[in-house]
Amino acid sequence: MNQGFPSLPPLNGLKVFEAVTRHLNFRLAAEELGVTQGAVAQQIRGLESSLGLKLFERLPRSLALTGAGAGYATSVRQAFELIDEATRALRPEPNHLTLSVTPTFASRWMLPRLPAFTQTWPDIDLRVLASERLVQFHHEGVDLAVRYGRPPFGAGLDATLLFSQSVLAVVSPLLLAELGNPQKAENCLRYALLHDGHHLWPAFLSFMFPSATLHHQHHLRFNQTALALEAAINGQGIALTSPHFVQNDLASGRLVPAFALQMAVDAGWYLVSPQRLKEQATVLAVREWLIAQIK
């Protein structure tokens, strides 16, 4: 007679274990699960005790999976994904998709393309969340994210390159006419440098003026590229950006390149999503549409 699953540990302990494997930190896992750090540690100790082996190495400021823990984490995550897929099949929402993007990507790249998306996929209810941080997909109900950086972005996540980063300096044509060609060092010093959260100006100046050190006195600092670009459009200085974020501004003449060259950066914009045994049709459709927009 079928006796069920007598060797199965408590499911709550497995849920805690899966969260800890992604964060490798009891505190962050506790925040995701909405419990105390002590409760997370207790669940892990209980799970290790029931299995009779160590799943984590306790390091001074972090955790590391043991060999047994790493293999177990893969199997547990796959099991939860199967349960998640089965549950979604019972109450499917095939036309809903939540996409997390950075604020600059949302305002400078996504919003101009939303009419085309709606026309292509009128039945998909797309929810766009603008946030700088990499969200917790399962905990926050996010299906797909776009993030800047270099993979890996976290355990159990797939990353697909949308476009590599190259840095373009842009300026208002009126300010350019007023202050002169910034490719000449003496003219460049007359411009305010519009900074964003990527802090690329020192590297860009070294790239443009390899034989000179420019001591700029004029700086304006913003926490988002989109704000720096608005300041550039309003004639307040030179901003650095990806060319993908200023296509419409360059085409309309609101902005022009301040320098002839672009600087390559070892980073890019990636589509990030949880590893799944089977991708939902809606996620596949949005992923393919986003990739098709890159020109």
VMD Tcl script that draws the C-alpha trace (Angstrom):
set ca {
  {0.00 0.00 0.00}
  {1.18 3.52 -0.78}
  {2.40 5.08 2.45}
  {2.89 8.56 1.03}
  {6.34 10.14 1.35}
  {7.81 9.03 4.69}
  {11.28 10.48 3.99}
  {9.99 13.92 2.99}
  {11.18 16.69 5.37}
  {8.74 19.39 6.57}
  {7.68 21.47 3.57}
  {8.09 24.73 5.50}
  {11.73 23.87 6.11}
  {12.23 23.21 2.39}
  {10.63 26.57 1.53}
  {13.01 28.32 3.91}
  {15.94 26.33 2.51}
  {15.10 27.38 -1.06}
  {14.98 31.05 -0.08}
  {18.31 30.84 1.77}
  {20.00 29.17 -1.23}
  {19.16 32.19 -3.37}
  {20.32 34.81 -0.85}
  {23.04 32.88 1.00}
  {22.04 35.10 3.89}
  {19.63 34.35 6.75}
  {18.58 37.99 7.17}
  {17.66 38.54 3.51}
  {15.80 35.24 3.37}
  {13.90 36.20 6.52}
  {12.90 39.55 4.96}
  {11.59 37.77 1.86}
  {9.61 35.25 3.90}
  {8.32 37.76 6.43}
  {9.74 35.94 9.46}
  {12.58 36.56 11.90}
  {16.19 35.73 11.17}
  {16.16 33.39 14.17}
  {13.20 31.49 12.73}
  {15.06 30.99 9.45}
  {18.18 29.74 11.25}
  {16.05 27.37 13.35}
  {14.35 25.92 10.24}
  {17.72 25.31 8.58}
  {19.13 23.64 11.69}
  {16.04 21.44 11.88}
  {16.31 20.49 8.21}
  {20.00 19.64 8.54}
  {19.22 17.57 11.64}
  {16.45 15.62 9.90}
  {18.69 14.93 6.90}
  {21.74 14.13 9.01}
  {24.13 16.32 7.02}
  {25.25 19.94 6.61}
  {23.68 21.97 3.83}
  {25.57 25.23 4.45}
  {29.02 26.30 5.56}
  {28.71 29.16 8.06}
  {31.25 31.80 7.00}
  {32.06 34.97 9.01}
  {29.71 37.21 7.01}
  {27.86 34.91 4.65}
  {26.89 31.34 3.86}
  {28.12 28.86 1.28}
  {26.34 25.74 0.09}
  {28.11 22.46 0.75}
  {28.38 20.02 -2.13}
  {25.38 18.12 -0.82}
  {23.51 21.38 -0.25}
  {24.11 22.61 -3.81}
  {22.77 19.41 -5.34}
  {19.80 19.37 -2.98}
  {19.05 23.04 -3.78}
  {18.72 22.26 -7.49}
  {16.32 19.40 -6.88}
  {14.24 21.34 -4.33}
  {13.95 24.33 -6.65}
  {12.79 22.11 -9.51}
  {10.21 20.50 -7.23}
  {8.82 23.89 -6.19}
  {8.68 24.96 -9.83}
  {6.62 21.88 -10.66}
  {4.22 22.70 -7.82}
  {4.08 26.33 -8.96}
  {3.32 25.33 -12.56}
  {0.64 22.88 -11.45}
  {-0.99 25.56 -9.30}
  {-0.88 28.09 -12.14}
  {-2.57 25.53 -14.38}
  {-5.47 25.33 -11.93}
  {-5.95 29.10 -11.89}
  {-4.19 30.37 -14.99}
  {-3.73 34.03 -15.82}
  {-2.25 33.60 -19.31}
  {-2.72 37.20 -20.29}
  {-1.10 38.83 -17.26}
  {2.63 39.54 -17.16}
  {4.61 41.66 -14.72}
  {7.82 43.16 -16.07}
  {10.32 44.81 -13.72}
  {12.67 47.38 -15.29}
  {14.84 50.22 -14.09}
  {13.25 53.70 -14.13}
  {15.51 54.90 -16.96}
  {14.79 51.82 -19.08}
  {11.08 52.34 -18.44}
  {10.95 56.03 -19.38}
  {13.58 56.18 -22.12}
  {13.17 52.80 -23.86}
  {9.97 51.03 -22.81}
  {7.37 53.81 -22.84}
  {7.98 54.91 -26.46}
  {7.47 51.29 -27.56}
  {4.35 50.49 -25.53}
  {1.90 51.50 -28.32}
  {3.63 49.02 -30.66}
  {3.51 46.35 -27.96}
  {-0.22 46.90 -27.38}
  {-0.86 46.69 -31.09}
  {1.12 43.44 -31.40}
  {-0.22 41.83 -28.22}
  {-3.60 43.45 -27.43}
  {-4.65 40.55 -25.17}
  {-1.65 40.72 -22.83}
  {-2.16 42.74 -19.65}
  {1.40 44.06 -19.21}
  {2.28 45.49 -15.79}
  {5.51 47.50 -15.73}
  {7.25 47.97 -12.36}
  {10.05 50.57 -12.30}
  {12.67 49.80 -9.66}
  {16.46 49.94 -9.41}
  {16.75 46.79 -7.29}
  {16.61 43.24 -8.59}
  {13.26 42.01 -7.33}
  {12.44 38.66 -5.77}
  {10.55 37.03 -8.62}
  {8.41 34.48 -6.78}
  {7.84 36.62 -3.70}
  {6.81 39.76 -5.64}
  {4.98 38.09 -8.52}
  {7.42 39.28 -11.19}
  {7.68 37.22 -14.39}
  {10.48 38.99 -16.24}
  {13.00 41.74 -15.48}
  {15.45 43.93 -17.37}
  {18.64 44.76 -15.48}
  {21.97 46.44 -16.16}
  {25.21 44.73 -15.25}
  {27.00 41.44 -15.83}
  {25.64 37.95 -15.15}
  {25.16 35.99 -13.03}
  {22.41 38.05 -11.38}
  {21.59 35.42 -8.78}
  {21.16 31.73 -8.17}
  {18.43 30.10 -10.22}
  {18.15 32.99 -12.71}
  {18.60 32.98 -16.50}
  {20.01 36.08 -18.23}
  {19.71 36.92 -21.94}
  {21.63 39.87 -23.36}
  {19.42 42.58 -24.87}
  {22.22 44.97 -25.82}
  {25.78 45.63 -24.73}
  {26.57 48.94 -23.11}
  {28.35 51.65 -25.05}
  {28.56 55.15 -23.62}
  {27.56 58.14 -25.72}
  {27.92 61.76 -24.55}
  {24.98 63.95 -25.56}
  {24.32 67.68 -25.35}
  {21.74 70.24 -26.39}
  {22.59 71.71 -29.82}
  {21.97 75.20 -28.43}
  {24.49 74.69 -25.63}
  {26.95 73.20 -28.11}
  {26.70 76.31 -30.28}
  {27.18 78.52 -27.23}
  {30.16 76.80 -25.59}
  {31.94 75.26 -28.57}
  {33.17 71.81 -29.50}
  {33.83 69.84 -26.27}
  {36.30 67.59 -28.09}
  {38.76 70.43 -27.49}
  {39.92 70.20 -23.88}
  {39.66 73.94 -23.23}
  {36.05 73.92 -24.43}
  {35.16 70.74 -22.53}
  {36.07 72.45 -19.26}
  {33.34 75.03 -19.91}
  {30.56 72.44 -19.74}
  {28.86 71.07 -16.64}
  {29.14 67.30 -16.41}
  {25.79 65.66 -15.67}
  {26.40 62.57 -13.54}
  {24.09 59.62 -12.92}
  {24.27 56.51 -10.75}
  {26.78 54.75 -13.02}
  {29.67 57.20 -12.29}
  {31.23 56.84 -15.74}
  {32.56 60.36 -16.25}
  {36.13 59.73 -14.97}
  {36.56 56.75 -17.28}
  {34.95 58.59 -20.20}
  {37.22 61.64 -19.85}
  {40.29 59.39 -19.69}
  {39.03 57.65 -22.82}
  {38.48 60.92 -24.70}
  {41.59 62.74 -23.43}
  {44.19 60.00 -22.78}
  {47.12 62.43 -22.68}
  {45.52 65.07 -20.45}
  {43.92 65.27 -17.01}
  {40.91 67.55 -16.95}
  {40.00 69.18 -13.63}
  {36.34 69.98 -14.04}
  {34.74 72.48 -11.70}
  {31.14 72.15 -12.90}
  {29.14 69.07 -11.89}
  {25.47 68.21 -11.47}
  {24.66 64.83 -9.94}
  {21.50 62.73 -10.35}
  {20.64 59.23 -9.19}
  {19.10 58.22 -12.53}
  {20.23 58.53 -16.14}
  {16.76 59.72 -17.19}
  {17.11 62.82 -14.98}
  {20.57 63.59 -16.34}
  {19.19 63.34 -19.88}
  {16.35 65.74 -19.10}
  {18.92 68.19 -17.76}
  {20.94 67.81 -20.97}
  {17.86 68.46 -23.12}
  {17.31 71.64 -21.09}
  {20.83 72.84 -21.87}
  {22.38 72.27 -18.44}
  {25.41 70.24 -19.54}
  {26.65 67.00 -21.11}
  {25.16 63.63 -20.10}
  {26.38 60.07 -20.66}
  {23.95 57.41 -21.81}
  {23.37 54.34 -23.89}
  {22.52 55.26 -27.50}
  {19.41 53.09 -27.14}
  {17.95 55.59 -24.66}
  {18.25 58.69 -26.88}
  {17.24 57.44 -30.32}
  {14.18 59.70 -30.49}
  {16.05 62.70 -29.05}
  {18.84 62.36 -31.62}
  {16.35 61.89 -34.45}
  {14.38 65.00 -33.43}
  {17.47 67.13 -32.80}
  {16.76 67.70 -29.11}
  {20.17 66.20 -28.42}
  {23.31 65.75 -30.48}
  {26.51 63.74 -29.82}
  {29.03 65.80 -27.88}
  {31.94 63.59 -29.01}
  {32.48 61.57 -32.16}
  {33.44 58.38 -30.30}
  {31.54 56.06 -27.98}
  {33.14 54.19 -25.08}
  {32.53 50.45 -24.75}
  {31.75 49.14 -21.25}
  {32.01 45.55 -20.04}
  {28.34 45.39 -19.07}
  {24.96 45.29 -20.71}
  {21.20 45.24 -20.39}
  {19.85 41.76 -19.75}
  {16.50 40.03 -19.67}
  {16.44 38.16 -16.36}
  {13.95 35.49 -15.30}
  {13.76 32.48 -12.99}
  {14.93 29.18 -14.42}
  {11.80 27.18 -15.22}
  {11.30 23.70 -16.57}
  {8.72 25.10 -18.99}
  {8.34 28.78 -19.83}
  {4.85 30.27 -19.97}
  {3.63 31.25 -23.43}
  {3.02 34.85 -22.34}
  {6.56 35.18 -20.97}
  {7.99 33.73 -24.18}
  {5.94 36.16 -26.28}
  {7.09 39.23 -24.32}
  {10.70 38.02 -24.26}
  {10.73 37.55 -28.04}
  {9.06 40.93 -28.58}
  {11.62 42.75 -26.43}
  {14.54 41.11 -28.23}
  {13.00 41.97 -31.62}
  {12.94 45.68 -30.68}
  {16.74 45.92 -30.47}
  {18.08 47.58 -33.59}
}
mol new
graphics top color blue
foreach p $ca { graphics top sphere $p radius 0.5 }
foreach p [lrange $ca 0 end-1] q [lrange $ca 1 end] { graphics top cylinder $p $q radius 0.2 }
display resetview
